[in-house]
Structure formats: C-alpha cells, structure tokens
Amino acid sequence: MSERRACRVLGQARAVQRYAPIERDDEDALTKRIVVLASVYGRYGTPRITALLRREGWIVNHKRVERIWKREGLKLPRRQPKRGRLWLNDGFCVRLRSEHKDHVWAYDLVHARTKEGRPLRLLVIVDEYTRECLAIVVARRMTSDDVLERLAWLMATRGVPGHIRSDNGAEFTAKAVRGWLGKVGVETLFITTGSPWENGYV
C-alpha cells in the first residue's frame, strides 16, 4: 500500500508521517541541566524550570522543556493534605500552648512487646515546655490507680502543673482521675478524638 493511501485510511497528514525530529547539538546538555534543576527545585514545574534556564542563558521555549520533561519521566510530588486546624471559626484556640515550665504536662500510654511477644504498656509523662520526660512507668497492664500513683509522686516531688493533656483513653477519663486532678487544682485538656498529633510530644 502506498504512503498516500495509508495516510488517507488512518486520517493522518502526510507531513506528520514524513516528519523527522532534528537532534540538536545541545540536547544532551540541556537534558542533564533540566534533570539537575528538577532535583534541586523539587516543587518547580516546567514553567519555572524554563524561566531558570533562560536566566542561565539557554535559548529554549517551554514546549521543548515540556517534551524533555515528559521523555525523562519527571513529575511533581503530590501535595500533602493539610492537617486539621487547631482552632474554631470564631478564633477560639482549642489547643492550649505551654508558656513556661510545669504549665502543661502531657501523658499517654505507649504500647510495645517483649521478645517473647508479650505486651508492655509504658506510661510516659512529658513537660511540653521543656520537652523533659518526667517519668516512664513500665508494666504489663496499667489502670487508673497506677496513673494516679505516678502523678501523685511527681506532684509531690516537683510541683503541681497548671494543666495536663491526654487522649480520651479509659485510664485518663476515669472519674477517679478527673476527680483527683480537680481536687489538686489541675485542669484537664483532652485532645480531639482521632487527632493524635494534638498530643505529639509523647
């Protein structure tokens, strides 16, 4: 079949069929430079890369840069989703920021396993302002009484904090814990359910 007839059947222009790309002398050098710029400026796309090349003295248009970009398989990383705001629409701050030592303590239970596969629970208490780890209590199981015992010892030796932050676990929301903290004058700060980053110091 002739080229003319084949192009007519496929609906393709003969000029496209006969087109031969012209390899330029600076193709390899330009390709290497585009790859380097893409690795240095990871958030830049082809428009900004083209502007950087022109600033360096390259005579190049955006179409050529896009062609090399696609041929080399370069892609922009996906944007990370923004975390939920820690304040309400009326400006009220949900998460209290620590302002001085012993202003806000944070505590949480961390889970681990021994070599034999048996579970361990670690009660970790941290001063949010100084980032100092005040205590780590290790036990096979932990109850609200164990939490109160360690808090009482810490407050007797170090002093009473203004606030204490925790998640909504049963060991921290128990009536005995909240009642005892209220008696010693400590305000409780519970993080939003499903938002562990609000208690990220532990």
Number of C-alpha atoms within 10 A of each C-alpha: 5 6 11 12 11 12 15 11 9 8 9 12 11 14 9 9 11 9 8 8 6 6 8 8 8 9 12 11 9 18 15 13 14 22 17 12 16 20 12 10 12 12 13 16 15 22 13 15 21 23 15 14 18 13 10 9 9 13 9 13 13 13 12 13 19 17 11 18 19 11 10 13 8 16 14 11 9 7 7 6 6 6 8 8 10 14 11 9 7 6 8 9 12 15 16 12 11 16 11 11 15 19 18 25 27 24 25 22 22 13 12 13 11 8 6 6 8 9 13 16 17 18 19 19 26 22 23 25 16 15 14 13 16 14 16 16 14 16 13 12 10 16 12 15 13 15 19 18 10 16 17 17 11 16 12 10 8 11 11 20 18 16 18 22 23 23 22 16 12 11 20 22 16 14 12 14 18 15 13 13 19 12 9 13 13 18 16 20 18 19 17 16 10 9 13 13 12 18 18 10 19 19
